[in-house]
């Protein structure tokens, strides 16, 4: 009987070990299932991140194209502004020269007017006092004027 009791104790211990192992296996299965779920979730996140990265790369390409266009446009406008500035400088120089010429013409006009005023005064004096010239000069003035 002792042998039977030893076998019963042995079977009980084996059953107990078997149940502990089954519980441990179930625990590992639960953990494995949780890890599978977590892995699937991470795969989904990774797929979303890859899509986001593709969209960002496309957006960056679009921005690069726009930036290149704006850079070329800016360069063209900068060159045009330089040309316009040169034209403005030339126009300012021309205006300065015209102003100088206008002053000179104005000075000449003033001299001419003074000369006319002096001539008028002289002619009035002659008219009031009689002929102040020799007969030859008098004939010249009377014929030409």
ZAVOVO-948231 format. One line per 2 residues: their letters; for each residue x, y, z of N, C-alpha, C. Coordinates in nm, 4 decimals. Example, Ala and Ser with C-alpha at 12.3 -4.5 7.8 and 13.67 -1.06 7.14 Angstrom:
as> 1.3190:-0.5690:0.7800:1.2300:-0.4500:0.7800:1.3200:-0.3300:0.7800  1.2850:-0.2250:0.7080:1.3670:-0.1060:0.7140:1.2900:0.0030:0.7870
This chain:
xx> 0.0765:-0.1154:0.0000:0.0000:0.0000:0.0000:0.0839:0.1266:0.0000  0.1870:0.1117:0.0529:0.2767:0.2240:0.0560:0.3141:0.2710:-0.0834
xx> 0.3237:0.1784:-0.1617:0.3593:0.2119:-0.2984:0.2432:0.2861:-0.3642  0.1245:0.2445:-0.3373:0.0067:0.3075:-0.3931:-0.0041:0.4485:-0.3356
xx> 0.0219:0.4646:-0.2125:0.0155:0.5962:-0.1501:0.1219:0.6871:-0.2079  0.2374:0.6327:-0.2304:0.3469:0.7109:-0.2899:0.3054:0.7541:-0.4299
xx> 0.2414:0.6628:-0.5024:0.1979:0.6964:-0.6371:0.0867:0.8008:-0.6317  -0.0026:0.7917:-0.5343:-0.1124:0.8886:-0.5205:-0.0536:1.0254:-0.4879
xx> 0.0409:1.0271:-0.3962:0.1060:1.1538:-0.3588:0.1797:1.2089:-0.4816  0.2441:1.1191:-0.5505:0.3192:1.1568:-0.6696:0.2251:1.2111:-0.7763
xx> 0.1089:1.1460:-0.7945:0.0093:1.1909:-0.8932:-0.0486:1.3252:-0.8490  -0.0738:1.3412:-0.7189:-0.1265:1.4684:-0.6695:-0.0252:1.5810:-0.6938
xx> 0.1004:1.5503:-0.6679:0.2049:1.6514:-0.6898:0.2173:1.6828:-0.8384  0.2088:1.5780:-0.9228:0.2171:1.5981:-1.0670:0.0967:1.6797:-1.1145
xx> -0.0222:1.6492:-1.0576:-0.1428:1.7224:-1.0938:-0.1277:1.8686:-1.0516  -0.0761:1.8894:-0.9299:-0.0575:2.0246:-0.8801:0.0422:2.1007:-0.9691
xx> 0.1533:2.0357:-1.0026:0.2548:2.0971:-1.0907:0.1931:2.1250:-1.2275  0.1132:2.0268:-1.2767:0.0480:2.0417:-1.4062:-0.0462:2.1627:-1.4046
xx> -0.1247:2.1793:-1.2979:-0.2177:2.2918:-1.2865:-0.1412:2.4235:-1.2759  -0.0296:2.4230:-1.1997:0.0523:2.5444:-1.1892:0.1106:2.5818:-1.3253
xx> 0.1565:2.4784:-1.3974:0.2120:2.5039:-1.5304:0.1036:2.5525:-1.6260  -0.0179:2.4918:-1.6150:-0.1300:2.5346:-1.7000:-0.1646:2.6811:-1.6680
xx> -0.1662:2.7186:-1.5382:-0.1963:2.8569:-1.4986:-0.0879:2.9511:-1.5516  0.0372:2.9055:-1.5383:0.1489:2.9859:-1.5899:0.1390:3.0000:-1.7420
xx> 0.1018:2.8901:-1.8108:0.0854:2.8922:-1.9558:-0.0269:2.9875:-1.9945  -0.1381:2.9813:-1.9217:-0.2493:3.0730:-1.9488:-0.2060:3.2193:-1.9269
xx> -0.1273:3.2392:-1.8209:-0.0749:3.3738:-1.7930:0.0139:3.4206:-1.9085  0.0999:3.3326:-1.9579:0.1875:3.3657:-2.0710:0.1059:3.3899:-2.1979
xx> -0.0016:3.3085:-2.2164:-0.0885:3.3296:-2.3320:-0.1530:3.4672:-2.3265  -0.1998:3.5039:-2.2061:-0.2626:3.6358:-2.1880:-0.1607:3.7461:-2.2185
xx> -0.0397:3.7299:-2.1638:0.0652:3.8298:-2.1901:0.1000:3.8339:-2.3395  0.1069:3.7160:-2.4021:0.1382:3.7092:-2.5455:0.0279:3.7781:-2.6258
xx> -0.0963:3.7561:-2.5884:-0.2088:3.8191:-2.6582:-0.2023:3.9713:-2.6414  -0.1702:4.0161:-2.5200:-0.1568:4.1602:-2.4955:-0.0424:4.2171:-2.5799
xx> 0.0683:4.1416:-2.5868:0.1816:4.1870:-2.6681:0.1462:4.1886:-2.8169  0.0662:4.0888:-2.8638:0.0220:4.0876:-3.0024:-0.0646:4.2105:-3.0320
xx> -0.1550:4.2414:-2.9387:-0.2407:4.3580:-2.9546:-0.1563:4.4856:-2.9589  -0.0600:4.4926:-2.8669:0.0287:4.6090:-2.8624:0.1099:4.6197:-2.9910
xx> 0.1569:4.5050:-3.0424:0.2331:4.5013:-3.1671:0.1467:4.5495:-3.2843  0.0234:4.5028:-3.2894:-0.0673:4.5453:-3.3962:-0.0910:4.6964:-3.3882
xx> -0.1075:4.7456:-3.2654:-0.1283:4.8887:-3.2447:-0.0046:4.9670:-3.2908  0.1132:4.9172:-3.2571:0.2375:4.9832:-3.2979:0.2560:4.9775:-3.4497
xx> 0.2151:4.8644:-3.5111:0.2224:4.8548:-3.6575:0.1321:4.9592:-3.7213  0.0109:4.9768:-3.6656:-0.0817:5.0773:-3.7166:-0.0219:5.2174:-3.7015
xx> 0.0366:5.2438:-3.5843:0.1011:5.3727:-3.5621:0.2140:5.3942:-3.6618  0.2930:5.2887:-3.6844:0.4051:5.2970:-3.7784:0.3536:5.3274:-3.9186
xx> 0.2466:5.2604:-3.9591:0.1887:5.2852:-4.0912:0.1400:5.4297:-4.1019  0.0760:5.4793:-3.9949:0.0295:5.6178:-3.9949:0.1467:5.7147:-4.0014
xx> 0.2531:5.6837:-3.9274:0.3714:5.7703:-3.9287:0.4382:5.7702:-4.0665  0.4399:5.6544:-4.1308:0.4975:5.6458:-4.2658:0.4152:5.7310:-4.3627
xx> 0.2825:5.7225:-4.3508:0.1955:5.8055:-4.4355:0.2194:5.9537:-4.4073  0.2298:5.9870:-4.2787:0.2561:6.1270:-4.2423:0.3904:6.1726:-4.2993
xx> 0.4883:6.0852:-4.2917:0.6203:6.1188:-4.3449:0.6132:6.1414:-4.4958  0.5388:6.0574:-4.5674:0.5230:6.0754:-4.7116:0.4568:6.2096:-4.7414
xx> 0.3510:6.2413:-4.6648:0.2818:6.3685:-4.6857:0.3756:6.4858:-4.6576  0.4546:6.4744:-4.5520:0.5496:6.5814:-4.5180:0.6534:6.5969:-4.6289
xx> 0.7015:6.4835:-4.6829:0.7986:6.4904:-4.7925:0.7377:6.5566:-4.9154  0.6119:6.5219:-4.9464:0.5439:6.5865:-5.0599:0.5273:6.7358:-5.0333
xx> 0.4905:6.7683:-4.9103:0.4735:6.9090:-4.8731:0.6076:6.9823:-4.8856  0.7141:6.9176:-4.8401:0.8471:6.9780:-4.8513:0.8863:6.9987:-4.9971
xx> 0.8529:6.9021:-5.0828:0.8822:6.9188:-5.2254:0.8039:7.0364:-5.2825  0.6773:7.0464:-5.2434:0.5954:7.1590:-5.2895:0.6548:7.2905:-5.2415
xx> 0.6968:7.2922:-5.1151:0.7583:7.4140:-5.0604:0.8894:7.4459:-5.1322  0.9675:7.3436:-5.1652:1.0932:7.3656:-5.2383:1.0658:7.4267:-5.3754
xx> 0.9647:7.3735:-5.4449:0.9295:7.4272:-5.5766:0.8849:7.5733:-5.5621  0.7990:7.5991:-5.4643:0.7508:7.7362:-5.4423:0.8663:7.8273:-5.4032
xx> 0.9543:7.7777:-5.3186:1.0692:7.8568:-5.2752:1.1609:7.8893:-5.3926  1.1854:7.7905:-5.4790:1.2691:7.8147:-5.5967:1.2044:7.9177:-5.6884
xx> 1.0722:7.9052:-5.7071:1.0008:8.0026:-5.7899:1.0130:8.1426:-5.7310  0.9910:8.1529:-5.5991:0.9998:8.2836:-5.5335:1.1418:8.3395:-5.5389
xx> 1.2404:8.2527:-5.5268:1.3798:8.2982:-5.5347:1.4101:8.3540:-5.6728  1.3674:8.2816:-5.7772:1.3884:8.3315:-5.9136:1.3133:8.4629:-5.9341
xx> 1.1898:8.4659:-5.8877:1.1083:8.5868:-5.8997:1.1742:8.7036:-5.8260  1.2249:8.6765:-5.7072:1.2917:8.7786:-5.6277:1.4158:8.8301:-5.7005
xx> 1.4907:8.7379:-5.7607:1.6105:8.7763:-5.8353:1.5733:8.8655:-5.9532  1.4678:8.8276:-6.0252:1.4226:8.9085:-6.1392:1.3823:9.0479:-6.0920
xx> 1.3058:9.0531:-5.9817:1.2622:9.1833:-5.9304:1.3801:9.2651:-5.8788  1.4761:9.1991:-5.8177:1.5947:9.2704:-5.7690:1.6705:9.3313:-5.8864
xx> 1.6862:9.2531:-5.9951:1.7523:9.3058:-6.1140:1.6734:9.4223:-6.1725  1.5414:9.4078:-6.1775:1.4563:9.5141:-6.2311:1.4647:9.6397:-6.1444
xx> 1.4683:9.6210:-6.0147:1.4817:9.7355:-5.9227:1.6153:9.8046:-5.9476  1.7211:9.7255:-5.9699:1.8518:9.7839:-6.0007:1.8470:9.8651:-6.1291
xx> 1.7809:9.8094:-6.2318:1.7668:9.8826:-6.3582:1.6889:10.0123:-6.3376  1.5780:10.0029:-6.2617:1.4972:10.1230:-6.2355:1.5771:10.2257:-6.1565
xx> 1.6579:10.1791:-6.0616:1.7397:10.2716:-5.9834:1.8403:10.3420:-6.0735  1.8984:10.2672:-6.1687:1.9905:10.3299:-6.2647:1.9184:10.4339:-6.3490
xx> 1.7962:10.4007:-6.3931:1.7190:10.4977:-6.4714:1.6874:10.6219:-6.3884  1.6519:10.6010:-6.2618:1.6222:10.7142:-6.1727:1.7466:10.8000:-6.1552
xx> 1.8624:10.7344:-6.1370:1.9867:10.8096:-6.1212:2.0178:10.8912:-6.2467  1.9981:10.8274:-6.3642:2.0228:10.9001:-6.4890:1.9251:11.0176:-6.5026
xx> 1.7989:10.9949:-6.4680:1.6986:11.1013:-6.4761:1.7328:11.2147:-6.3794  1.7808:11.1810:-6.2606:1.8189:11.2842:-6.1630:1.9366:11.3651:-6.2152
xx> 2.0329:11.2968:-6.2767:2.1476:11.3671:-6.3345:2.1012:11.4593:-6.4470  2.0132:11.4068:-6.5320:1.9597:11.4866:-6.6427:1.8822:11.6068:-6.5896
xx> 1.8012:11.5849:-6.4848:1.7250:11.6949:-6.4252:1.8191:11.8012:-6.3686  1.9269:11.7571:-6.3068:2.0255:11.8509:-6.2516:2.0863:11.9354:-6.3641
xx> 2.1236:11.8686:-6.4736:2.1813:11.9411:-6.5873:2.0796:12.0384:-6.6473  1.9533:11.9942:-6.6578:1.8483:12.0832:-6.7088:1.8275:12.2034:-6.6168
xx> 1.8365:12.1787:-6.4870:1.8218:12.2879:-6.3903:1.9340:12.3900:-6.4094  2.0566:12.3412:-6.4304:2.1703:12.4317:-6.4538:2.1484:12.5117:-6.5817
xx> 2.1057:12.4414:-6.6877:2.0798:12.5096:-6.8142:1.9667:12.6120:-6.7985  1.8632:12.5754:-6.7225:1.7514:12.6674:-6.7011:1.7988:12.7928:-6.6271
xx> 1.8874:12.7751:-6.5292:1.9424:12.8919:-6.4580:2.0218:12.9799:-6.5538  2.1003:12.9145:-6.6400:2.1793:12.9910:-6.7360:2.0874:13.0667:-6.8326
xx> 1.9827:12.9983:-6.8810:1.8875:13.0645:-6.9708:1.8184:13.1789:-6.8971  1.7801:13.1524:-6.7710:1.7168:13.2579:-6.6908:1.8097:13.3769:-6.6743
xx> 1.9381:13.3493:-6.6486:2.0350:13.4584:-6.6368:2.0463:13.5357:-6.7681  2.0485:13.4622:-6.8803:2.0570:13.5269:-7.0112:1.9324:13.6120:-7.0371
xx> 1.8157:13.5579:-6.9993:1.6906:13.6346:-7.0169:1.6955:13.7628:-6.9344  1.7440:13.7519:-6.8099:1.7536:13.8706:-6.7237:1.8489:13.9740:-6.7858
xx> 1.9616:13.9262:-6.8380:2.0562:14.0182:-6.9041:1.9907:14.0834:-7.0254  1.9173:14.0047:-7.1021:1.8515:14.0565:-7.2214:1.7469:14.1610:-7.1831
xx> 1.6693:14.1324:-7.0773:1.5671:14.2279:-7.0323:1.6322:14.3577:-6.9828  1.7421:14.3415:-6.9063:1.8133:14.4621:-6.8603:1.8634:14.5424:-6.9801
xx> 1.9142:14.4689:-7.0787:1.9631:14.5368:-7.1994:1.8497:14.6092:-7.2704  1.7342:14.5427:-7.2791:1.6184:14.6076:-7.3406:1.5750:14.7304:-7.2606
xx> 1.5727:14.7151:-7.1252:1.5358:14.8283:-7.0396:1.6338:14.9435:-7.0604  1.7627:14.9128:-7.0660:1.8631:15.0174:-7.0865:1.8459:15.0831:-7.2238
xx> 1.8163:14.9999:-7.3244:1.7941:15.0534:-7.4587:1.6718:15.1439:-7.4588  1.5643:15.0997:-7.3916:1.4435:15.1830:-7.3833:1.4728:15.3158:-7.3140
xx> 1.5464:15.3090:-7.2034:1.5818:15.4321:-7.1319:1.6652:15.5236:-7.2210  1.7597:15.4608:-7.2892:1.8463:15.5394:-7.3772:1.7661:15.6064:-7.4875
xx> 1.6730:15.5297:-7.5449:1.5916:15.5865:-7.6521:1.5006:15.6969:-7.5995  1.4517:15.6831:-7.4776:1.3684:15.7892:-7.4182:1.4509:15.9145:-7.3950
xx> 1.5728:15.8929:-7.3468:1.6603:16.0086:-7.3232:1.6879:16.0806:-7.4548  1.7146:16.0030:-7.5581:1.7409:16.0615:-7.6902:1.6171:16.1348:-7.7386
xx> 1.5022:16.0738:-7.7200:1.3794:16.1362:-7.7664:1.3544:16.2680:-7.6924  1.3883:16.2751:-7.5657:1.3652:16.3949:-7.4856:1.4720:16.5021:-7.5119
xx> 1.5941:16.4636:-7.5416:1.7028:16.5602:-7.5556:1.7403:16.5854:-7.7003  1.6917:16.5119:-7.7876:1.7308:16.5289:-7.9274:1.8326:16.4236:-7.9638
xx> 1.8879:16.4346:-8.0820:1.9803:16.3325:-8.1323:2.1152:16.3468:-8.0642  2.1606:16.2411:-8.0048:2.2894:16.2410:-7.9378:2.3949:16.1755:-8.0248
xx> 2.3557:16.1290:-8.1444:2.4496:16.0583:-8.2326:2.4902:16.1472:-8.3491  2.5908:16.1061:-8.4116:2.6311:16.1743:-8.5356:2.5266:16.1440:-8.6410
xx> 2.5188:16.2179:-8.7488:2.4158:16.1963:-8.8501:2.4200:16.0567:-8.9110  2.5354:15.9960:-8.9230:2.5455:15.8621:-8.9829:2.4774:15.7595:-8.8906
xx> 2.5052:15.7647:-8.7632:2.4452:15.6717:-8.6675:2.2955:15.6974:-8.6601  2.2554:15.8271:-8.6662:2.1148:15.8612:-8.6624:2.0406:15.7995:-8.7810
xx> 2.1022:15.8034:-8.8992:2.0403:15.7446:-9.0170:2.0271:15.5924:-9.0002  2.1287:15.5319:-8.9404:2.1261:15.3858:-8.9188:2.0078:15.3488:-8.8315
xx> 1.9873:15.4226:-8.7205:1.8760:15.3915:-8.6309:1.7418:15.4183:-8.6958  1.7299:15.5229:-8.7735:1.6021:15.5564:-8.8331:1.5680:15.4623:-8.9457
xx> 1.6638:15.4102:-9.0160:1.6375:15.3155:-9.1245:1.6048:15.1774:-9.0697  1.6782:15.1310:-8.9705:1.6655:14.9926:-8.9205:1.5566:14.9751:-8.8162
x> 1.5078:15.0859:-8.7578:1.4091:15.0656:-8.6515:1.2823:15.1285:-8.6912
